[in-house]
Amino acid sequence: MKFRKLLVYEDSSDRPYILLKGKWLQKLGFHFHDVVEIKTYKDKIIIRKVKDSNLSKI
């Protein structure tokens, strides 16, 4: 497992956001239009690709 340090940005409405982008995502198996699942905890976010990418379930 490799750790990456990212910044939390702020948009014009003072809302925080995190931008994930780069070839490292492809190397991990993420591609355009993949569906992802996000689990949130108090100080942790887990993002994983959904194998059954049927958008009607979202």
C-alpha positions as CSV (number, residue, x, y, z in Angstrom):
1,M,0.0,0.0,0.0
2,K,1.3,3.4,-0.9
3,F,0.3,6.6,0.9
4,R,-0.2,9.9,-1.0
5,K,-0.5,13.3,0.5
6,L,-3.2,15.5,-1.0
7,L,-4.5,19.0,-0.2
8,V,-8.1,19.7,0.7
9,Y,-9.2,22.7,-1.4
10,E,-11.9,25.3,-0.9
11,D,-14.4,26.3,-3.6
12,S,-16.0,29.7,-4.0
13,S,-18.8,28.8,-1.6
14,D,-16.3,27.9,1.2
15,R,-16.9,24.1,0.7
16,P,-14.0,21.7,1.0
17,Y,-13.1,19.3,-1.8
18,I,-10.4,16.8,-2.7
19,L,-9.3,16.4,-6.3
20,L,-8.0,13.0,-7.4
21,K,-6.3,13.0,-10.8
22,G,-3.3,11.5,-12.5
23,K,-1.9,8.4,-14.2
24,W,-1.4,6.7,-10.8
25,L,-5.2,6.2,-10.8
26,Q,-5.0,4.2,-14.1
27,K,-2.1,2.2,-12.6
28,L,-4.4,1.3,-9.7
29,G,-7.1,0.1,-12.2
30,F,-9.4,3.2,-12.3
31,H,-10.6,4.3,-15.7
32,F,-13.1,6.8,-17.2
33,H,-16.7,6.2,-16.2
34,D,-15.9,3.7,-13.5
35,V,-18.3,3.7,-10.6
36,V,-16.7,4.0,-7.2
37,E,-18.0,3.5,-3.7
38,I,-16.9,5.8,-0.9
39,K,-16.9,4.9,2.8
40,T,-16.5,7.7,5.2
41,Y,-15.2,7.7,8.8
42,K,-14.4,10.6,11.2
43,D,-10.9,11.1,9.7
44,K,-10.6,8.6,6.9
45,I,-12.1,8.1,3.4
46,I,-12.0,4.8,1.6
47,I,-12.6,4.8,-2.2
48,R,-13.0,1.6,-4.1
49,K,-14.1,0.6,-7.6
50,V,-17.5,-1.1,-7.8
51,K,-17.4,-4.3,-9.7
52,D,-21.1,-4.3,-10.7
53,S,-21.2,-0.8,-12.2
54,N,-25.0,-0.8,-12.9
55,L,-25.7,2.9,-12.4
56,S,-29.4,2.2,-11.7
57,K,-28.5,1.0,-8.2
58,I,-27.0,4.3,-7.3
